[in-house]
Amino acid sequence: MESAGTGPAPATAAAARSRVVEVADRLIAAQDRAELILPITAGDPGFDVPAAYDVLDEIEGRRRRQGWQAVGRKIGFTNRTLWPRYGVFQPMWAHLWRHTVHDAEHGRASLPLGGMTQPRIEPEVVFKLRRPPAAAAQAAEVLAATEWIAPGFEIVHCHFPDWKFSAADCTADCGLHGQLVVGTPLRVTEQNAIALAALLRRFTLTLRRDRELIDTGGGANVLDSPALALAHLARLLSSQPQFPPLSAGEIVTTGTLTDAWPVAPGDTWSSDYGALGLESLTVAFR
């Protein structure tokens, strides 16, 4: 297991840049090799969320130069019921990539887990943007800017042992994004936008492994509504000029409605979105 670097917080721009490069090197190596490393903050307690976004920017820049194509964003840790359990008390985001996003056929998908580290499953609501929402948008305004919503399973993975980390650690580790399965979209129209905005706050999801009920979660868990989680992202990006703002056509997955549950080859997981009216989604892991 590779250990984190040690030393005081950088005092100069050159030292800060050196730390960004060194942390990005270690995280990319862990990602590419599916290996565990100690949290960055274990050896560098001064490593904070702004520094983590600098590392994320460095990693994503290198990935683009490798040919990766961004297609949207994931928002993590929007479910406030999980904050005390993981010791992370704020959301974070990272990009989704063309090769990490998969469309389910008729509500079913099969996904390999090779190359993933400590993978877990998160049932979410996915949005495709018709146009970027305003930073101060309310839920109905977010829906008016949305082309469709869909059921989703984000498969997150973690390169820190036993899922122990700080907000800075998991932000730098690309928001823990692994893969995203997107189910059957429901188009948002002028006729259903207001009703969907209300349902997104109130609906209850059920999550099953095979036929066993594993967990339930409501839309209100996710910053009071998945739509408001998307608005939160728009506000956050307005304070991060190093990153591109949201744009038309992006896919955004808004955070888990339940706890994140470990998955293994041979598992089959399914979700039911209840009153929200999205079709169920099933994914089998191999």
Backbone torsions as a table, in degrees:
resi	resn	phi	psi	omega
1	MET	NA	133.8	-178.0
2	GLU	-82.9	139.8	-179.6
3	SER	-98.4	156.6	179.5
4	ALA	-77.0	158.2	178.0
5	GLY	-72.5	163.2	-180.0
6	THR	-123.1	169.4	176.6
7	GLY	126.9	164.5	-178.9
8	PRO	-71.1	166.5	177.9
9	ALA	-62.2	143.7	-178.2
10	PRO	-60.3	140.5	-178.4
11	ALA	-104.5	-11.7	-176.8
12	THR	-131.7	163.2	178.0
13	ALA	-61.4	-39.0	179.6
14	ALA	-64.3	-41.4	178.8
15	ALA	-67.0	-39.2	178.7
16	ALA	-63.5	-41.6	179.0
17	ARG	-65.3	-40.6	178.9
18	SER	-61.7	-40.7	179.0
19	ARG	-65.2	-42.8	178.7
20	VAL	-57.2	-47.8	-178.2
21	VAL	-63.7	-42.9	-177.2
22	GLU	-66.4	-42.7	179.3
23	VAL	-67.3	-42.2	177.8
24	ALA	-60.5	-41.4	177.6
25	ASP	-56.9	-46.4	-176.4
26	ARG	-68.3	-40.5	-178.9
27	LEU	-69.9	-41.3	178.0
28	ILE	-62.6	-41.2	177.9
29	ALA	-61.8	-42.9	178.9
30	ALA	-64.3	-40.8	179.2
31	GLN	-65.3	-46.3	-175.8
32	ASP	-70.2	-28.5	-178.3
33	ARG	-100.2	-2.7	-175.8
34	ALA	54.2	50.7	-177.8
35	GLU	-115.0	159.7	174.6
36	LEU	-94.5	143.9	172.2
37	ILE	-134.5	162.0	174.8
38	LEU	-68.0	149.1	174.7
39	PRO	-54.1	145.9	179.5
40	ILE	-57.9	-40.6	-176.7
41	THR	-69.8	-13.8	177.7
42	ALA	-64.3	-34.4	179.8
43	GLY	-107.9	-8.7	-177.3
44	ASP	-140.5	78.7	-176.4
45	PRO	-60.3	-19.2	178.4
46	GLY	-81.2	-4.7	179.1
47	PHE	-69.8	115.5	-172.9
48	ASP	-119.6	-178.1	-175.3
49	VAL	-63.3	-44.8	176.2
50	PRO	-57.3	-40.3	176.6
51	ALA	-65.2	-35.8	179.4
52	ALA	-63.7	-39.7	177.5
53	TYR	-67.6	-30.9	173.4
54	ASP	-63.3	-40.4	177.1
55	VAL	-66.1	-43.8	177.8
56	LEU	-57.1	-43.6	179.1
57	ASP	-60.9	-41.4	178.3
58	GLU	-63.9	-47.1	-179.0
59	ILE	-63.2	-46.4	-177.7
60	GLU	-65.8	-35.3	175.5
61	GLY	-62.1	-41.4	177.9
62	ARG	-66.6	-39.8	179.9
63	ARG	-64.0	-39.5	177.0
64	ARG	-61.6	-39.6	178.7
65	ARG	-67.4	-21.0	174.0
66	GLN	-82.4	-5.4	178.5
67	GLY	105.9	1.1	178.2
68	TRP	-67.3	141.5	-178.0
69	GLN	-118.2	119.6	179.8
70	ALA	-74.6	136.7	178.5
71	VAL	-124.2	-0.9	-179.2
72	GLY	165.8	-158.3	-177.2
73	ARG	-135.9	153.2	166.2
74	LYS	-111.0	142.0	172.9
75	ILE	-111.3	130.0	-179.8
76	GLY	-115.6	159.5	178.3
77	PHE	55.1	41.1	169.4
78	THR	-85.8	-16.9	-178.5
79	ASN	-83.1	101.9	-173.8
80	ARG	-68.5	-19.0	178.0
81	THR	-66.9	-19.0	-177.6
82	LEU	-96.0	-9.3	-174.5
83	TRP	-57.6	-48.4	-179.6
84	PRO	-64.1	-33.3	-177.1
85	ARG	-66.1	-39.7	-176.8
86	TYR	-99.2	-8.3	-178.6
87	GLY	70.5	25.6	177.7
88	VAL	-120.1	122.6	-169.8
89	PHE	-119.4	29.9	175.7
90	GLN	-159.8	150.2	176.0
91	PRO	-73.1	163.1	171.4
92	MET	-143.7	172.2	-179.3
93	TRP	-140.8	163.6	171.2
94	ALA	-156.3	167.9	179.8
95	HIS	-78.1	151.4	164.8
96	LEU	-95.7	152.7	-176.0
97	TRP	-123.4	152.1	-177.0
98	ARG	-53.6	-39.2	-175.5
99	HIS	-83.2	-7.8	178.4
100	THR	-102.0	-3.7	-179.7
101	VAL	-107.7	129.0	-174.6
102	HIS	-128.6	132.4	176.4
103	ASP	-89.1	127.9	175.0
104	ALA	-75.0	145.8	175.7
105	GLU	-100.4	120.5	-179.4
106	HIS	54.0	37.9	175.2
107	GLY	78.6	12.2	-178.6
108	ARG	-134.1	144.9	178.4
109	ALA	-147.1	156.3	174.1
110	SER	-124.6	132.7	-169.7
111	LEU	-136.2	131.5	174.0
112	PRO	-79.3	149.4	178.1
113	LEU	-106.0	2.1	178.3
114	GLY	-59.3	137.9	179.7
115	GLY	85.0	0.0	179.0
116	MET	-103.3	148.4	-174.3
117	THR	-115.3	118.2	-179.4
118	GLN	51.0	53.0	-172.5
119	PRO	-69.0	147.1	175.9
120	ARG	-137.8	157.3	-176.7
121	ILE	-109.2	141.3	179.8
122	GLU	-133.9	116.6	174.6
123	PRO	-79.3	131.6	-171.6
124	GLU	-141.4	171.5	170.0
125	VAL	-107.4	126.7	-177.5
126	VAL	-105.1	137.9	178.6
127	PHE	-115.9	142.9	165.1
128	LYS	-114.2	128.5	-172.3
129	LEU	-84.1	131.7	168.8
130	ARG	-80.4	-34.9	175.1
131	ARG	-157.9	160.2	-179.4
132	PRO	-69.2	134.8	176.4
133	PRO	-74.4	153.7	175.7
134	ALA	-68.3	152.8	-178.8
135	ALA	-61.3	-29.2	-178.9
136	ALA	-99.3	17.6	-174.0
137	ALA	-65.1	141.5	169.4
138	GLN	-89.1	174.2	-173.1
139	ALA	-57.8	-45.7	-178.6
140	ALA	-63.7	-34.8	178.7
141	GLU	-70.9	-34.1	174.8
142	VAL	-64.4	-43.3	178.9
143	LEU	-63.9	-35.8	178.4
144	ALA	-64.4	-24.2	179.0
145	ALA	-94.2	7.2	-172.8
146	THR	-108.2	134.4	176.7
147	GLU	-79.6	-45.6	177.0
148	TRP	-155.3	161.1	167.6
149	ILE	-118.9	158.1	-176.7
150	ALA	-153.1	156.4	170.0
151	PRO	-70.3	150.9	178.9
152	GLY	-149.2	150.9	167.6
153	PHE	-118.7	114.6	168.2
154	GLU	-91.8	131.1	174.5
155	ILE	-100.3	106.6	-179.4
156	VAL	-95.5	154.5	173.9
157	HIS	-144.8	160.7	-167.8
158	CYS	-136.4	132.0	-177.9
159	HIS	-98.8	15.1	177.0
160	PHE	-114.3	135.0	-172.6
161	PRO	-56.1	136.3	173.2
162	ASP	59.0	24.0	178.6
163	TRP	56.9	40.9	177.1
164	LYS	-109.3	121.3	-174.1
165	PHE	-165.9	172.2	170.9
166	SER	-104.6	173.4	176.0
167	ALA	-58.5	-39.2	-179.7
168	ALA	-65.3	-41.3	-178.8
169	ASP	-60.8	-50.2	-175.2
170	CYS	-75.1	-25.4	172.8
171	THR	-64.4	-47.3	-179.6
172	ALA	-64.7	-32.2	179.6
173	ASP	-82.0	43.6	174.3
174	CYS	55.3	36.1	177.7
175	GLY	63.1	16.6	-179.5
176	LEU	67.6	15.8	-178.2
177	HIS	-68.8	134.3	173.2
178	GLY	-117.8	-66.5	179.6
179	GLN	-146.4	161.0	177.3
180	LEU	-134.9	127.2	173.0
181	VAL	-104.6	126.5	-177.9
182	VAL	-110.9	126.8	-179.6
183	GLY	-87.2	-160.1	-174.7
184	THR	-69.7	122.8	-178.2
185	PRO	-72.3	150.4	170.6
186	LEU	-115.1	115.5	-176.2
187	ARG	-68.3	137.5	176.6
188	VAL	-93.7	128.2	-178.2
189	THR	-126.6	171.6	175.0
190	GLU	-60.7	-29.8	-176.3
191	GLN	-75.9	-32.1	-175.5
192	ASN	-111.6	-2.3	-172.5
193	ALA	-62.4	-45.1	-176.8
194	ILE	-67.2	-41.5	178.8
195	ALA	-64.3	-40.9	179.1
196	LEU	-65.4	-37.9	178.2
197	ALA	-59.1	-40.5	178.2
198	ALA	-71.2	-41.7	-178.0
199	LEU	-67.2	-33.1	-179.6
200	LEU	-61.0	-27.6	177.4
201	ARG	-80.9	-28.7	-167.0
202	ARG	-106.4	-19.4	-169.9
203	PHE	-70.5	159.2	175.9
204	THR	-121.1	132.6	178.7
205	LEU	-103.2	146.1	171.2
206	THR	-117.4	141.0	-177.9
207	LEU	-121.3	129.4	-178.8
208	ARG	-126.8	144.0	167.3
209	ARG	-108.4	120.8	-167.7
210	ASP	54.1	-119.3	179.2
211	ARG	-106.6	3.8	-176.0
212	GLU	-87.2	129.4	174.7
213	LEU	-70.4	121.7	-177.3
214	ILE	-103.8	-39.1	-173.5
215	ASP	-163.2	161.2	170.5
216	THR	-132.6	157.3	178.2
217	GLY	-162.1	151.3	-178.0
218	GLY	-111.6	158.9	178.4
219	GLY	-59.2	-29.9	-179.6
220	ALA	-67.2	-18.9	177.6
221	ASN	-61.9	-27.7	-170.2
222	VAL	-97.5	80.9	-178.8
223	LEU	51.1	36.0	179.5
224	ASP	80.2	-15.0	176.2
225	SER	-178.4	140.1	173.2
226	PRO	-55.1	-32.4	177.5
227	ALA	-64.2	-38.0	179.4
228	LEU	-73.7	-26.4	172.8
229	ALA	-63.5	-39.5	178.5
230	LEU	-66.4	-39.5	176.1
231	ALA	-63.4	-38.6	176.4
232	HIS	-58.5	-42.9	178.5
233	LEU	-61.2	-42.8	178.8
234	ALA	-59.9	-40.8	178.7
235	ARG	-66.2	-43.6	-178.7
236	LEU	-62.2	-44.3	-179.1
237	LEU	-64.1	-28.2	178.6
238	SER	-66.2	-16.9	177.9
239	SER	-103.0	7.1	-177.6
240	GLN	-125.8	76.9	-175.0
241	PRO	-65.1	-14.6	178.5
242	GLN	-72.6	-14.9	-178.9
243	PHE	-111.2	150.3	177.7
244	PRO	-70.0	144.3	174.6
245	PRO	-69.8	168.0	174.4
246	LEU	-59.8	150.5	-179.3
247	SER	-141.5	162.3	178.4
248	ALA	-57.4	139.5	178.0
249	GLY	92.5	-12.0	179.7
250	GLU	-70.5	147.6	171.3
251	ILE	-99.6	132.7	-179.6
252	VAL	-129.6	122.7	173.7
253	THR	-103.0	134.1	-156.4
254	THR	-103.6	4.8	175.1
255	GLY	113.1	153.5	-172.5
256	THR	-71.3	140.9	178.0
257	LEU	-87.1	-18.5	179.0
258	THR	-123.1	-173.5	167.9
259	ASP	-66.0	164.5	173.9
260	ALA	-91.2	125.8	-171.9
261	TRP	-111.5	137.0	178.8
262	PRO	-60.9	142.6	178.9
263	VAL	-126.1	157.4	-178.7
264	ALA	-146.7	156.8	175.1
265	PRO	-54.4	137.6	-177.1
266	GLY	98.2	-17.9	177.1
267	ASP	-72.0	148.0	167.4
268	THR	-128.1	123.9	-176.7
269	TRP	-118.3	145.5	178.8
270	SER	-142.0	154.3	-179.7
271	SER	-130.6	148.3	175.9
272	ASP	-128.7	126.6	-172.3
273	TYR	-95.9	10.4	171.4
274	GLY	54.1	-131.5	-172.9
275	ALA	-65.9	-16.2	179.7
276	LEU	-65.0	-27.3	173.6
277	GLY	87.1	7.5	174.3
278	LEU	-76.2	147.9	176.7
279	GLU	-66.1	150.6	178.3
280	SER	-65.9	158.6	-179.0
281	LEU	-130.0	135.3	179.5
282	THR	-128.9	134.8	175.6
283	VAL	-132.9	132.7	175.8
284	ALA	-106.7	135.1	-177.8
285	PHE	-103.5	142.0	-179.6
286	ARG	-134.7	NA	NA
